[in-house]
Amino acid sequence: MTKPKVFEKPTGVRDYLPEAVAQLRAVEFRVLECMERWGYRQIITPTLEFYDTVGVASSTEDKKLFKLLDRKGQTVVLRSDMTAPIARVVSSLLKEHPFPVRLSYHSNVFRAFEDEAGRDAEFFQTGVELVGDASSEADAEVVALAVASLRAAGVKSFKIAIGHVGFLNGLLQETLPGREDDQTLLKECLLHRDYVGYRDAIRRLNVSADAARELEGILRLRGGQEICEQAVHVTKDETAKAAIGHLCGVWDVLKAYGVSEHVLIDLTMIGDFSYYTGLTFEGYAAELGFPVCSGGRYDNLLAQFGRPAPATGFALKTNRILEVVGKERGEQPQRVLVMYTAGRRAEAFAAAAEMRSRQGLLVETRLVPGRADGAGSADDAGRRVEALADGTYRFQGILYHNVMTYSDK
């Protein structure tokens, strides 16, 4: 193994230059402000957690966790999501807080991927968790808030697909009773949106023609409210029927929120079936082929921390959202350059301080040599400022909307 060069980074991590950071923070602040208006309070949890608690409880496969040993020899992990750490906090530090609990966050999380996968090992999430409410009202609230958050982030065109783990679990148990491996195979295909592989797997199964048609029929259960009505007739399984009833209830609440135009029902949705227990959803921007947000219900997680409670939530994938909104430059702050000589330093600083108190102004100060320094006047130095045709100025490669000079007389 060759030693990395001083400018190299580990695979899967990246540097964010000032413009990208400004865009990332702008998205973050707008979304967190939106979540706060819905009653969600921000929480910050540690980057490191114990493997035996949060690491084991997380939704991430063990092989994708970054593991380290502390000085006592205990295994710790870099957090791979925010849901498990928040479940730990709700079950401990907030154990006396009555339900429901509404919390929001913005954090970096870490996943270990194969080098050739080309995926980020560190990325940013902004999301919420609603703990202590099992109703369809709570599920609809987080979906509606996901819609509001995507709007706040600046994503203009998107759709949120909602499904239910219970529908697929019930249908597969009805058509493939006791065949856990075959059920898992089909779930894996749906989880990875491999519909070709899903059909091939059905053809390889030893099932009746009616069962095969029923299994393939799942792929057509995507659309609006009519899907609820169609799905009821697909199965007689009580678990699947209860899931459809819950989805119909969520849809009714989303219509009352006025956001159903952004939502479609997709009964092939399953999420990570080892983690979610009920409704799941993903949000897709028109410009991208992969989700910019995801979420769902996880009613079993808090029991692992000693405080059983239903819970639901979602996370925006902030890095991916930047790929959408980063293409559109919003209103930029006015950048001002204040050039001064030593003799007028106090005057220049006072002017800069006054301008910095105004909204939307970014002010930089720059010392230039004056006559007393034996290096020419500030006016001479000022000639290095290039006036552009659009009324802006360029100085040492940076664009400014205005340049002010405080030079010796």
KAMOUR-V551570 format. One record per residue. N is the residue number from 1. RES is the residue in one letter. D_FIRST is the distance of its C-alpha to the first C-alpha in whole Angstrom. Layout:
n | res | d_first
N | RES | D_FIRST
N | RES | D_FIRST
This chain:
n | res | d_first
1 | M | 0
2 | T | 4
3 | K | 7
4 | P | 9
5 | K | 12
6 | V | 15
7 | F | 17
8 | E | 14
9 | K | 15
10 | P | 13
11 | T | 14
12 | G | 18
13 | V | 19
14 | R | 22
15 | D | 24
16 | Y | 27
17 | L | 29
18 | P | 33
19 | E | 35
20 | A | 33
21 | V | 33
22 | A | 37
23 | Q | 37
24 | L | 35
25 | R | 37
26 | A | 40
27 | V | 40
28 | E | 39
29 | F | 42
30 | R | 44
31 | V | 43
32 | L | 43
33 | E | 47
34 | C | 48
35 | M | 47
36 | E | 48
37 | R | 52
38 | W | 51
39 | G | 51
40 | Y | 48
41 | R | 47
42 | Q | 43
43 | I | 41
44 | I | 37
45 | T | 35
46 | P | 32
47 | T | 29
48 | L | 28
49 | E | 30
50 | F | 30
51 | Y | 29
52 | D | 32
53 | T | 34
54 | V | 33
55 | G | 30
56 | V | 31
57 | A | 34
58 | S | 32
59 | S | 32
60 | T | 28
61 | E | 27
62 | D | 25
63 | K | 22
64 | K | 22
65 | L | 23
66 | F | 20
67 | K | 21
68 | L | 21
69 | L | 23
70 | D | 26
71 | R | 27
72 | K | 29
73 | G | 27
74 | Q | 28
75 | T | 26
76 | V | 26
77 | V | 25
78 | L | 25
79 | R | 28
80 | S | 27
81 | D | 31
82 | M | 34
83 | T | 37
84 | A | 36
85 | P | 36
86 | I | 39
87 | A | 40
88 | R | 39
89 | V | 41
90 | V | 44
91 | S | 45
92 | S | 44
93 | L | 45
94 | L | 47
95 | K | 49
96 | E | 52
97 | H | 52
98 | P | 54
99 | F | 53
100 | P | 52
101 | V | 49
102 | R | 48
103 | L | 44
104 | S | 42
105 | Y | 39
106 | H | 36
107 | S | 33
108 | N | 29
109 | V | 27
110 | F | 24
111 | R | 23
112 | A | 19
113 | F | 19
114 | E | 17
115 | D | 14
116 | E | 17
117 | A | 20
118 | G | 20
119 | R | 22
120 | D | 22
121 | A | 21
122 | E | 23
123 | F | 27
124 | F | 30
125 | Q | 33
126 | T | 37
127 | G | 39
128 | V | 42
129 | E | 43
130 | L | 47
131 | V | 47
132 | G | 50
133 | D | 52
134 | A | 52
135 | S | 54
136 | S | 54
137 | E | 55
138 | A | 52
139 | D | 49
140 | A | 51
141 | E | 51
142 | V | 47
143 | V | 47
144 | A | 50
145 | L | 48
146 | A | 45
147 | V | 47
148 | A | 48
149 | S | 45
150 | L | 43
151 | R | 46
152 | A | 46
153 | A | 42
154 | G | 44
155 | V | 43
156 | K | 46
157 | S | 46
158 | F | 44
159 | K | 45
160 | I | 45
161 | A | 45
162 | I | 46
163 | G | 46
164 | H | 47
165 | V | 45
166 | G | 48
167 | F | 49
168 | L | 46
169 | N | 46
170 | G | 50
171 | L | 50
172 | L | 48
173 | Q | 49
174 | E | 53
175 | T | 51
176 | L | 49
177 | P | 50
178 | G | 48
179 | R | 46
180 | E | 43
181 | D | 40
182 | D | 42
183 | Q | 42
184 | T | 39
185 | L | 38
186 | L | 40
187 | K | 39
188 | E | 35
189 | C | 37
190 | L | 39
191 | L | 36
192 | H | 34
193 | R | 37
194 | D | 36
195 | Y | 40
196 | V | 40
197 | G | 38
198 | Y | 40
199 | R | 43
200 | D | 42
201 | A | 41
202 | I | 45
203 | R | 46
204 | R | 44
205 | L | 46
206 | N | 49
207 | V | 51
208 | S | 54
209 | A | 55
210 | D | 56
211 | A | 53
212 | A | 51
213 | R | 53
214 | E | 53
215 | L | 49
216 | E | 49
217 | G | 51
218 | I | 49
219 | L | 47
220 | R | 50
221 | L | 51
222 | R | 49
223 | G | 52
224 | G | 54
225 | Q | 57
226 | E | 58
227 | I | 55
228 | C | 56
229 | E | 59
230 | Q | 58
231 | A | 55
232 | V | 58
233 | H | 60
234 | V | 56
235 | T | 56
236 | K | 59
237 | D | 56
238 | E | 57
239 | T | 53
240 | A | 53
241 | K | 56
242 | A | 56
243 | A | 52
244 | I | 54
245 | G | 57
246 | H | 54
247 | L | 53
248 | C | 56
249 | G | 57
250 | V | 54
251 | W | 55
252 | D | 58
253 | V | 57
254 | L | 55
255 | K | 58
256 | A | 60
257 | Y | 57
258 | G | 57
259 | V | 53
260 | S | 54
261 | E | 54
262 | H | 50
263 | V | 49
264 | L | 49
265 | I | 49
266 | D | 47
267 | L | 47
268 | T | 44
269 | M | 42
270 | I | 41
271 | G | 38
272 | D | 35
273 | F | 38
274 | S | 37
275 | Y | 37
276 | Y | 40
277 | T | 44
278 | G | 46
279 | L | 46
280 | T | 43
281 | F | 42
282 | E | 40
283 | G | 41
284 | Y | 40
285 | A | 40
286 | A | 42
287 | E | 39
288 | L | 36
289 | G | 36
290 | F | 34
291 | P | 36
292 | V | 36
293 | C | 38
294 | S | 38
295 | G | 40
296 | G | 42
297 | R | 44
298 | Y | 42
299 | D | 45
300 | N | 43
301 | L | 41
302 | L | 43
303 | A | 44
304 | Q | 41
305 | F | 42
306 | G | 45
307 | R | 47
308 | P | 48
309 | A | 48
310 | P | 48
311 | A | 46
312 | T | 45
313 | G | 42
314 | F | 40
315 | A | 37
316 | L | 37
317 | K | 34
318 | T | 34
319 | N | 31
320 | R | 32
321 | I | 36
322 | L | 35
323 | E | 34
324 | V | 38
325 | V | 39
326 | G | 37
327 | K | 39
328 | E | 42
329 | R | 43
330 | G | 45
331 | E | 47
332 | Q | 46
333 | P | 47
334 | Q | 49
335 | R | 47
336 | V | 49
337 | L | 48
338 | V | 50
339 | M | 51
340 | Y | 53
341 | T | 54
342 | A | 54
343 | G | 58
344 | R | 57
345 | R | 54
346 | A | 56
347 | E | 58
348 | A | 55
349 | F | 53
350 | A | 56
351 | A | 56
352 | A | 52
353 | A | 53
354 | E | 56
355 | M | 54
356 | R | 51
357 | S | 53
358 | R | 54
359 | Q | 52
360 | G | 50
361 | L | 49
362 | L | 46
363 | V | 47
364 | E | 45
365 | T | 47
366 | R | 46
367 | L | 48
368 | V | 49
369 | P | 51
370 | G | 55
371 | R | 58
372 | A | 58
373 | D | 54
374 | G | 55
375 | A | 53
376 | G | 55
377 | S | 56
378 | A | 54
379 | D | 56
380 | D | 55
381 | A | 51
382 | G | 52
383 | R | 52
384 | R | 49
385 | V | 49
386 | E | 49
387 | A | 52
388 | L | 51
389 | A | 53
390 | D | 52
391 | G | 54
392 | T | 50
393 | Y | 49
394 | R | 45
395 | F | 44
396 | Q | 41
397 | G | 40
398 | I | 41
399 | L | 44
400 | Y | 47
401 | H | 50
402 | N | 52
403 | V | 52
404 | M | 54
405 | T | 55
406 | Y | 56
407 | S | 57
408 | D | 60
409 | K | 63
